[in-house]
Amino acid sequence: MMKYSRCSMGTMDRTPGCRDREKNMTRREAAMANFKKGYNCSQSIVLAFADLLPADEKMLMKMASSFGGGMGRLREVCGSVSGMFMVAGLLYGYDGPETGQVKAEHYAGIQELAHRFEEKHGTIICREMLGLSVHHDVPTPEARTEAYYKKRPCAEIIGDAAEILEQYIEERGTK
């Protein structure tokens, strides 16, 4: 995987995700580090690709904030999958009332991303990956402790999503 740097060269960089982070991380490493800093799964993906996106990071983080925990801890579609879809939409999506080929091509790409993720994890559903029986979890997230990270595979799942998305982007290029 390619290394990247989207942070400014100064040590006082205040860009989200850049402070206290080594430069030249892979996107996988950056996404996992973002999660371990406290960003949700969706934000972790979007932030790892923010250098490619036509929006400022604060707006991107707000946009992705509702999708953590399988959409607001509803344990539905994994937030890292939603993050991949958001990045793909910003890079390859359409911005008009499309009904034909443009929409079909974009949806085919989204389905391809979902398929690649499912090949690795068997599902795109948060609760299924985490082995949870609850469909709608309490809205309050668990504290991010060492015990939390040991029992949750989320950081690795996020890393996998980042690799899948990076490969997809490398295959398609950016506009």
N, C-alpha and C positions, 0 to 999 in steps of 0.2 A: 504494500500500500504506500501511496505517496505521502510524504510529510508535507505539512503546510504551516504557514504562519500568517495569521490575520491580525495579530496584535501589533501595536506600535512598538518601536524599539525601546522606549523609556521604561524604567522600572516602576514608575508611578502610573502605569496604564490603568485607567478606570473602566475600560471596556468590559462589559459582563463576560465572565469566563476567561479573561486574560490575566487578571491580577493573580499573583502567586502561581502561575502556570508556566511550565516550560514551553518555550517556543519549539517549533518543529516536531510536534506530536502528530501521530496519525489521526485521522478523523475518529477511528475507533477509540483510541486513547483519550482524545479530547471529549468525546461524548460520554465515556465512562467517568472521566474526571468531573465533568459537569454534574452528572448525577450524584457523585459522591460529595460534591459541594452543596447539594441541596436542591438543585433544579429538578423539576419533575422529568419523567421519561421523555415526554414530547419536547419539552424545552431543551433537554440535553441533546437531542438529535438536531433540532433546528439551529441551536447555537453552534454546534460543530460545523455547520454548513453556512453560517451567516455571511462569510466572506464572499459567497457566490450569489447572494440574494439581493434583490433590488429594494431593500427596506432596511431601516435602522434596527439595531438589535433590541432596543427597548420595545418597539412595536412588535417585533417578532416574538419576544418573550411574553408579551401580553397575549398575543394571538394564540400561542401554544399553551398558555397557562391553564386552560380549561380541560385539557386532554390527558392530564396525568392520571394514573391509577385506572386506566381503561375508561376515560372520559369522566372526570370529576369523581373518581373512586366508585363508579358504577360497575367497574370490572368487566367492561365490554371490550371493544377493540383496544388492543394494547397501545398505550401512548406513544411508544417508539414507532409503531406502524403509522399512527396518525401523523407523527412528526415527519416520517418519510414522505407521506402523501402531501403534506403541506409544502415541503421543499420541492417536490416534483411539480406541484401546482404552480409555485412561484417561478420555477425554471421553464416549465413546458406547457403550462395551462393556457386556457383561452380566457378572454375577458369580455366576450359578447354573448348574446342570447343564441348560442350555437345549438343546432339540432342534428347536424349531419356528421360528416367525416371528421371534422376537427374534434368534436366531442368524443366520437368513437375511438379515434386514435389516442386521445388523452386517457380515456377510461381503460383502454387496452394496456397502456403503460402502467396505470395504477394497479390493474389486476396482475400484471407481471410482477410488480414489486410484492404484492400480497402472496403470490404463488411462491416466489423465492423465499420469503419469510416462512411460509407454511412448510416448505420443504425442510427447513432447518428446525422448526419448532413444533410442527404438527398442527398449528392453529395460529390465528391472529388474535384470539380472545384472551384477555388478561387473566381472568379467573381460571381458565383451563391450564394456562402455563404455570400458574402459581399453585394449582391444586386446591383452589378455594371452592367451597360450596355456596358461599354467599353471592347473590347477584347484585345487590346494591349495598355497598359497604358504608360504614359511618363516614361522614364527610371529613372528619378530623384525621389527617395523616399521622402515621406512627412517627415517633422520634427517630431520627437518623443516628443510630448508635452502631457500634461494632456488631452487636447481636443482631440488629436489623439486617445489616449487610451480609452476615453469615447465613441467615435463613432465607433471604430473597435472592433469586437468580437475576434480578432486574438489571444490574450493571452489565452482566455478560450479554443479556438479551439486547440491551441498548447498544453494546459494542457490535453485536451481530447485525443489527439494523443499520448501523453506520456503515459497516463494510458492504452490505447489500446495496445501500443507496450510493455509496461511492463507486462501486462497480457499475451500477446502472448509469450514473452520470458520465463515467469514463467511456462507456459504450455509445452514449448518445451525444456527448458534448454539451456545451452550454450555448445558449442563444446569444 
